[in-house]
Amino acid sequence: MKYAVLIGDGMADIPMDEFGGKTVLQKANTPNMDYITKNGRAGLAITVPDGMPPGSDIANMSILGYDPKKYYSGRAPLEAASMGISLNNGDVAFRCNLITVKDDIITDYSAGHITSKEAKTLIEAVNSELNTEKIRFYPGISYRHLMVASDDVGIDAECTPPHDVIGEAKENYLPTGKDSELLCELTEASRTILEDHPVNSERVKNGKNPANYIWLWGQGYAPSFTKFEQLYGMTGSIISAVDLLKGIGIYAGLDVIEVPGATGYLDTNYSGKAEYALESLKDHDFVFVHVEAPDEAGHMGDVNAKITAIEDFDKLVVGRILEYALESDEDITILVLPDHPTPISIKTHTSNPVPFAVYSTAGIGPDPDGAAKFDEDSAKKGSFGTVYAADLVQMLIDLN
């Protein structure tokens, strides 16, 4: 048996008046996810444990079969692993966004989805001016970068994700608590470096949002994972454009597969992810495919972009893998779900349970349940009921 877990990040939503009370998932045309739901079994999955923030780190860790209550230590350390940054004892990794602030209001958590090339120049300028024996900055992809502090600096500070506070005053959401004074000083000092940097001057000239501040959040120590093969007796791989997901895969001992043209944005290489996933299944038992695009559209509040991203995911990723499964002589089980909702109306994550559906060419009994479409309401009719997402991988194994 082979297993394919397909994640459309942030696909789930809430009813919208403009769609007559339907959600984005209900509005989108998703024939392949609907086929999996109608011919398989469905349910709702709790991907974010009570009391934990509804981040993609916690949600995807859960889906991969790692209980965040046991394994989670922070978002940034996972990204550090993907970037090849080793964390020593006492090192604290922080996510470092490049953001846009206008008139002291946080207006863009991604600085207009700045290019990696532009961002690298800016982060290197920040590091040149602000690094010390205890502080260093590392360039990543697009707006997503890292700061590493030694000697436990900032581990207990309270920091807020910038995508949660779009349109809010910057001063109200700066870090608080122990070591927050230093973190705030770094944030404010970054403006002096970035505001009039040639990269930003050119972006403003071209009508783009400038990356005029850094924003620190998601800090933590390096986690300790039990390897996926040891937990589940399967070899596996992970496909994602996002450092966070790659880092989870590295700690889990999965093979991280790089796909050309995978951007983590609306223009990502959907088809390439599906083809590389199928190639991976030739010598792995399990593949985890993550597509970020619906989440990015949700954060932007762009309903049309989110519908397009969901439909592209359904057609080019789910559809291709389903097509292969139906034609293959080898049994394949497919699990499809979002990691969390990212409702258009609030532009940030929630911890609501998400719909999921499972289809296996070997059959998974009992007969297909009452769920006929892949959406939030239909999943409530599924025979799985509501499950804890960290149990999903073992549940897939036990079905066959």
C-alpha positions as a printed NumPy array, in Angstrom:
array([[  0.   ,   0.   ,   0.   ],
       [  1.179,   3.511,  -0.877],
       [ -0.09 ,   6.671,   0.857],
       [ -0.477,  10.221,  -0.511],
       [ -1.465,  13.044,   1.849],
       [ -2.492,  16.169,  -0.071],
       [ -2.719,  19.494,   1.787],
       [ -4.396,  22.592,   0.369],
       [ -3.191,  25.054,   2.989],
       [ -5.977,  27.246,   4.361],
       [ -8.682,  25.975,   1.953],
       [-11.422,  25.844,   4.573],
       [-13.453,  28.997,   5.15 ],
       [-16.73 ,  30.257,   6.628],
       [-20.063,  31.049,   4.912],
       [-20.02 ,  34.266,   2.876],
       [-22.995,  36.514,   2.143],
       [-21.817,  37.157,  -1.405],
       [-22.08 ,  33.413,  -2.079],
       [-25.527,  33.071,  -0.55 ],
       [-24.15 ,  31.561,   2.639],
       [-21.789,  29.162,   0.896],
       [-18.104,  28.859,   1.733],
       [-15.271,  29.29 ,  -0.76 ],
       [-14.851,  25.508,  -0.871],
       [-18.53 ,  25.095,  -1.705],
       [-18.276,  27.731,  -4.415],
       [-15.142,  26.301,  -6.025],
       [-15.323,  23.582,  -8.692],
       [-13.537,  20.579,  -7.135],
       [-14.555,  17.41 ,  -9.003],
       [-11.551,  15.378,  -7.884],
       [-11.872,  16.108,  -4.177],
       [-15.598,  15.489,  -4.565],
       [-14.875,  12.079,  -6.165],
       [-12.612,  11.137,  -3.271],
       [-15.302,  12.196,  -0.806],
       [-18.215,  10.495,  -2.581],
       [-16.363,   7.245,  -3.234],
       [-14.453,   7.174,   0.025],
       [-15.139,   8.299,   3.548],
       [-15.082,  11.723,   5.164],
       [-14.969,  13.507,   8.484],
       [-13.69 ,  16.504,  10.385],
       [-10.161,  16.764,  11.773],
       [ -9.007,  18.811,  14.752],
       [ -5.592,  19.987,  13.562],
       [ -4.97 ,  22.525,  16.329],
       [ -5.145,  21.283,  19.947],
       [ -7.015,  23.414,  22.473],
       [ -4.907,  26.261,  23.797],
       [ -2.415,  26.258,  20.928],
       [ -2.217,  28.934,  18.181],
       [ -3.697,  27.952,  14.787],
       [ -0.475,  28.098,  12.812],
       [  0.54 ,  26.005,   9.816],
       [  3.391,  24.632,  11.924],
       [  1.114,  23.08 ,  14.53 ],
       [ -1.565,  22.028,  12.023],
       [  0.767,  20.307,   9.555],
       [  2.756,  18.674,  12.335],
       [ -0.524,  17.189,  13.525],
       [ -1.483,  15.895,  10.091],
       [  1.93 ,  14.294,   9.658],
       [  1.277,  12.305,  12.812],
       [  3.203,  14.306,  15.4  ],
       [  1.182,  15.493,  18.374],
       [  2.131,  19.191,  18.834],
       [  1.526,  18.909,  22.566],
       [  4.541,  16.584,  22.644],
       [  6.767,  17.764,  19.795],
       [  6.154,  21.475,  19.213],
       [  8.804,  23.966,  20.336],
       [  8.166,  26.901,  17.972],
       [  7.831,  27.695,  14.284],
       [ 11.175,  29.267,  13.49 ],
       [ 13.366,  26.295,  14.55 ],
       [ 11.569,  24.18 ,  11.934],
       [ 12.399,  26.729,   9.264],
       [ 15.989,  26.864,  10.466],
       [ 16.356,  23.151,   9.77 ],
       [ 15.174,  23.647,   6.197],
       [ 17.661,  26.481,   5.706],
       [ 20.553,  24.378,   6.997],
       [ 20.99 ,  26.494,  10.119],
       [ 22.16 ,  24.472,  13.114],
       [ 20.872,  25.535,  16.512],
       [ 23.111,  24.97 ,  19.511],
       [ 21.961,  24.686,  23.11 ],
       [ 20.476,  28.018,  24.115],
       [ 20.002,  29.224,  20.53 ],
       [ 16.583,  30.721,  19.875],
       [ 15.375,  30.956,  16.269],
       [ 12.887,  33.702,  15.347],
       [ 10.864,  34.046,  12.19 ],
       [ 11.833,  37.395,  10.659],
       [  9.273,  38.722,   8.176],
       [  9.947,  41.629,   5.873],
       [  6.777,  43.706,   6.218],
       [  5.304,  47.012,   5.093],
       [  4.39 ,  49.653,   7.646],
       [  2.684,  52.88 ,   6.536],
       [  1.868,  55.691,   8.962],
       [  2.667,  53.252,  11.79 ],
       [  0.023,  50.789,  10.527],
       [  0.995,  47.242,   9.486],
       [ -0.342,  47.11 ,   5.943],
       [  1.366,  44.05 ,   4.411],
       [  2.808,  40.989,   6.17 ],
       [  4.814,  40.026,   3.051],
       [  6.   ,  43.368,   1.626],
       [  4.12 ,  42.646,  -1.566],
       [  5.481,  39.094,  -1.707],
       [  8.914,  40.538,  -2.28 ],
       [ 11.23 ,  38.466,  -4.449],
       [ 13.86 ,  36.299,  -2.801],
       [ 16.602,  38.167,  -4.635],
       [ 15.455,  41.567,  -3.346],
       [ 14.866,  40.182,   0.144],
       [ 18.33 ,  38.616,   0.336],
       [ 19.911,  42.002,  -0.31 ],
       [ 17.79 ,  43.619,   2.399],
       [ 18.366,  40.941,   5.049],
       [ 22.099,  41.033,   4.365],
       [ 21.992,  44.796,   4.934],
       [ 20.135,  44.27 ,   8.213],
       [ 22.617,  41.641,   9.321],
       [ 25.557,  43.859,   8.416],
       [ 24.255,  46.62 ,  10.688],
       [ 22.563,  44.724,  13.521],
       [ 24.421,  41.434,  14.013],
       [ 26.344,  40.933,  17.26 ],
       [ 27.941,  37.982,  19.047],
       [ 24.434,  36.987,  20.121],
       [ 22.331,  38.052,  17.119],
       [ 22.485,  37.01 ,  13.463],
       [ 20.07 ,  37.28 ,  10.522],
       [ 19.681,  34.726,   7.723],
       [ 17.963,  35.251,   4.34 ],
       [ 15.264,  32.797,   3.323],
       [ 12.565,  32.838,   0.641],
       [ 10.488,  35.877,  -0.346],
       [  9.388,  37.605,   2.874],
       [ 10.253,  34.675,   5.18 ],
       [ 13.62 ,  34.957,   6.966],
       [ 15.251,  34.079,  10.29 ],
       [ 17.025,  35.658,  13.213],
       [ 18.964,  33.483,  15.662],
       [ 19.75 ,  34.713,  19.176],
       [ 22.068,  32.874,  21.555],
       [ 21.96 ,  32.473,  25.357],
       [ 18.163,  31.96 ,  25.466],
       [ 17.538,  35.564,  24.413],
       [ 13.864,  36.197,  23.683],
       [ 12.571,  32.693,  24.336],
       [  9.952,  33.937,  26.803],
       [  8.933,  37.082,  24.906],
       [  5.367,  37.404,  23.645],
       [  5.404,  37.938,  19.878],
       [  2.532,  38.28 ,  17.403],
       [  2.409,  36.956,  13.802],
       [  2.139,  39.95 ,  11.44 ],
       [ -0.549,  38.311,   9.295],
       [ -2.82 ,  38.366,  12.364],
       [ -2.692,  42.156,  12.742],
       [ -3.006,  43.639,   9.262],
       [ -4.465,  47.137,   9.5  ],
       [ -3.469,  47.473,  13.153],
       [ -1.065,  49.937,  14.777],
       [  2.461,  48.526,  14.921],
       [  3.053,  49.871,  18.432],
       [  0.235,  47.764,  19.848],
       [  1.775,  44.462,  18.732],
       [  5.501,  44.829,  19.284],
       [  7.076,  42.094,  21.462],
       [  6.409,  42.208,  25.182],
       [  7.826,  40.374,  28.193],
       [ 11.374,  39.255,  28.919],
       [ 13.979,  40.55 ,  26.429],
       [ 11.277,  42.422,  24.529],
       [ 13.201,  45.693,  24.803],
       [ 15.987,  44.26 ,  22.661],
       [ 13.543,  42.779,  20.145],
       [ 11.737,  46.112,  19.845],
       [ 15.033,  47.934,  19.397],
       [ 15.976,  45.61 ,  16.55 ],
       [ 12.582,  46.104,  14.919],
       [ 12.816,  49.887,  15.088],
       [ 16.464,  49.92 ,  13.989],
       [ 15.569,  47.962,  10.881],
       [ 13.526,  50.879,   9.556],
       [ 16.603,  53.107,   9.422],
       [ 18.358,  50.476,   7.311],
       [ 15.451,  49.534,   5.079],
       [ 13.347,  52.652,   4.54 ],
       [ 15.612,  54.318,   1.972],
       [ 17.514,  51.27 ,   0.768],
       [ 17.891,  51.253,  -3.053],
       [ 15.863,  48.028,  -3.274],
       [ 12.915,  49.689,  -1.577],
       [ 13.324,  52.925,  -3.487],
       [ 13.013,  50.952,  -6.707],
       [  9.973,  49.037,  -5.393],
       [  8.19 ,  52.268,  -4.461],
       [  9.073,  53.743,  -7.851],
       [  7.401,  50.72 ,  -9.488],
       [  4.288,  50.967,  -7.319],
       [  5.191,  48.048,  -5.048],
       [  5.053,  47.862,  -1.27 ],
       [  8.421,  48.521,   0.383],
       [  9.923,  46.074,   2.884],
       [ 10.587,  48.794,   5.425],
       [ 10.546,  46.805,   8.694],
       [ 11.519,  43.414,  10.023],
       [  9.017,  41.632,  12.277],
       [ 10.115,  38.991,  14.787],
       [  7.856,  36.141,  15.94 ],
       [  7.453,  32.345,  16.168],
       [ 10.575,  31.785,  18.26 ],
       [ 11.735,  28.537,  19.807],
       [ 14.496,  26.023,  20.499],
       [ 15.395,  23.115,  18.242],
       [ 12.807,  20.328,  18.749],
       [ 13.432,  16.613,  19.153],
       [ 11.406,  14.314,  16.886],
       [ 11.067,  10.551,  16.712],
       [ 11.712,   9.583,  13.093],
       [  8.635,   8.945,  10.94 ],
       [  9.815,   5.494,   9.869],
       [ 10.305,   4.507,  13.494],
       [  6.812,   5.702,  14.408],
       [  4.895,   4.295,  11.448],
       [  7.124,   1.714,   9.785],
       [  7.101,   3.552,   6.452],
       [  9.615,   5.436,   4.369],
       [  8.382,   8.851,   3.337],
       [  8.954,  12.14 ,   1.561],
       [  7.605,  15.669,   1.742],
       [  7.014,  18.217,  -1.017],
       [  6.499,  21.903,  -0.218],
       [  7.846,  25.296,  -1.227],
       [  7.687,  26.473,   2.382],
       [ 10.717,  26.202,   4.685],
       [  8.434,  25.464,   7.624],
       [  7.124,  22.267,   6.036],
       [ 10.56 ,  21.236,   4.83 ],
       [ 11.878,  21.672,   8.366],
       [  9.149,  19.447,   9.792],
       [ 10.121,  16.859,   7.193],
       [ 13.807,  17.086,   8.072],
       [ 13.17 ,  16.577,  11.777],
       [ 10.846,  13.674,  10.917],
       [ 13.536,  12.041,   8.792],
       [ 11.536,  12.344,   5.571],
       [ 13.213,  12.974,   2.229],
       [ 12.623,  16.608,   1.263],
       [ 11.942,  16.814,  -2.475],
       [ 12.63 ,  20.095,  -4.26 ],
       [ 10.31 ,  20.875,  -7.172],
       [ 11.431,  23.447,  -9.772],
       [  9.011,  26.349,  -9.919],
       [  7.466,  25.679,  -6.505],
       [  7.051,  29.199,  -5.123],
       [  4.699,  28.931,  -2.149],
       [  2.461,  31.408,  -3.955],
       [ -0.361,  31.523,  -6.498],
       [  2.027,  30.878,  -9.381],
       [  3.474,  27.686,  -7.919],
       [  4.194,  24.621, -10.051],
       [  1.14 ,  22.537,  -9.143],
       [  1.71 ,  19.958, -11.864],
       [  5.353,  19.574, -10.953],
       [  4.439,  18.792,  -7.355],
       [  2.088,  16.036,  -8.472],
       [  4.616,  14.49 , -10.863],
       [  7.421,  14.571,  -8.312],
       [  5.068,  13.02 ,  -5.745],
       [  4.271,  10.129,  -8.075],
       [  7.94 ,   9.627,  -8.811],
       [  8.649,   9.605,  -5.074],
       [  6.07 ,   6.865,  -4.5  ],
       [  8.14 ,   4.523,  -6.644],
       [ 10.656,   4.142,  -3.811],
       [  8.78 ,   5.535,  -0.791],
       [  5.683,   4.274,   1.008],
       [  4.328,   7.726,   1.851],
       [  4.362,  11.219,   0.353],
       [  3.108,  14.448,   1.92 ],
       [  2.307,  17.163,  -0.641],
       [  1.71 ,  20.7  ,   0.628],
       [  0.369,  23.607,  -1.467],
       [  0.501,  27.051,   0.139],
       [ -1.442,  29.073,  -2.45 ],
       [ -4.992,  29.   ,  -0.949],
       [ -3.6  ,  30.233,   2.366],
       [ -1.798,  33.146,   0.734],
       [ -5.012,  34.157,  -1.024],
       [ -6.862,  33.941,   2.294],
       [ -4.359,  36.24 ,   3.98 ],
       [ -4.773,  38.715,   1.121],
       [ -8.571,  38.585,   1.449],
       [ -8.768,  37.834,  -2.276],
       [-11.722,  35.503,  -2.746],
       [-11.242,  35.035,  -6.49 ],
       [ -7.59 ,  34.144,  -6.026],
       [ -8.538,  31.634,  -3.331],
       [-11.113,  29.968,  -5.562],
       [ -8.563,  29.753,  -8.367],
       [ -5.935,  28.306,  -6.034],
       [ -8.361,  25.657,  -4.742],
       [ -9.433,  24.724,  -8.257],
       [ -5.813,  24.525,  -9.443],
       [ -4.955,  22.322,  -6.467],
       [ -7.93 ,  20.067,  -7.207],
       [ -7.23 ,  19.763, -10.918],
       [ -3.447,  19.682, -11.098],
       [ -2.471,  17.98 ,  -7.839],
       [ -5.427,  15.933,  -6.557],
       [ -6.662,  15.131, -10.033],
       [ -3.309,  13.92 , -11.308],
       [ -2.652,  11.7  ,  -8.305],
       [ -6.198,  10.336,  -8.349],
       [ -5.857,   9.576, -12.061],
       [ -2.654,   7.648, -11.382],
       [ -4.244,   5.763,  -8.481],
       [ -7.21 ,   4.659, -10.602],
       [ -4.911,   3.427, -13.37 ],
       [ -2.209,   1.85 , -11.206],
       [ -1.869,  -1.832, -10.417],
       [ -0.605,  -0.864,  -6.954],
       [ -3.002,   0.038,  -4.156],
       [ -2.915,   3.677,  -3.121],
       [ -4.688,   5.517,  -0.282],
       [ -5.257,   9.263,  -0.708],
       [ -6.018,  11.671,   2.137],
       [ -6.966,  15.24 ,   1.196],
       [ -7.591,  18.155,   3.563],
       [ -6.65 ,  21.723,   4.494],
       [ -4.38 ,  22.226,   7.483],
       [ -6.611,  24.946,   8.964],
       [ -9.175,  27.494,   7.765],
       [ -7.954,  30.881,   6.513],
       [-11.251,  32.746,   6.105],
       [-11.341,  35.526,   3.533],
       [-13.329,  37.765,   5.887],
       [-10.692,  37.836,   8.651],
       [ -7.518,  37.162,   6.608],
       [ -5.965,  34.92 ,   9.236],
       [ -6.069,  31.361,  10.557],
       [ -8.679,  29.838,  12.826],
       [ -8.588,  26.595,  14.796],
       [-11.939,  25.234,  13.57 ],
       [-11.96 ,  21.53 ,  12.604],
       [-11.329,  21.021,   8.884],
       [-12.97 ,  18.647,   6.389],
       [-10.993,  15.62 ,   5.261],
       [-11.671,  12.74 ,   2.897],
       [ -9.976,   9.371,   2.355],
       [-10.115,   7.187,  -0.74 ],
       [ -8.307,   3.899,  -1.297],
       [ -8.142,   1.77 ,  -4.404],
       [ -8.183,  -1.223,  -2.043],
       [-11.443,  -0.094,  -0.449],
       [-11.72 ,   1.151,   3.096],
       [-15.202,  -0.05 ,   4.197],
       [-17.83 ,   0.52 ,   5.25 ],
       [-19.563,   1.551,   2.051],
       [-19.112,   5.222,   1.128],
       [-20.858,   7.427,   3.673],
       [-23.297,  10.298,   3.341],
       [-20.689,  12.857,   2.367],
       [-20.965,  13.629,  -1.347],
       [-18.847,  16.779,  -1.791],
       [-15.61 ,  18.028,  -0.306],
       [-16.632,  20.93 ,   1.902],
       [-17.162,  21.914,   5.509],
       [-20.848,  20.94 ,   5.721],
       [-20.688,  17.69 ,   3.78 ],
       [-17.801,  16.436,   5.928],
       [-20.087,  16.554,   8.959],
       [-22.013,  13.649,   7.408],
       [-18.863,  11.569,   7.103],
       [-18.601,   8.266,   8.933],
       [-15.246,   9.139,  10.509],
       [-16.914,  11.802,  12.652],
       [-14.507,  14.222,  14.29 ],
       [-10.96 ,  12.939,  14.836],
       [ -7.711,  14.294,  16.24 ],
       [ -5.454,  15.012,  13.272],
       [ -2.351,  13.575,  14.946],
       [ -4.103,  10.182,  14.705],
       [ -4.733,  10.375,  10.952],
       [ -1.579,   8.628,   9.721],
       [ -2.108,   5.658,  12.005],
       [ -5.773,   5.65 ,  11.029],
       [ -4.83 ,   5.365,   7.345],
       [ -2.578,   2.412,   8.119],
       [ -5.268,   0.697,  10.182],
       [ -7.86 ,   1.04 ,   7.394],
       [ -6.019,  -1.371,   5.155]])
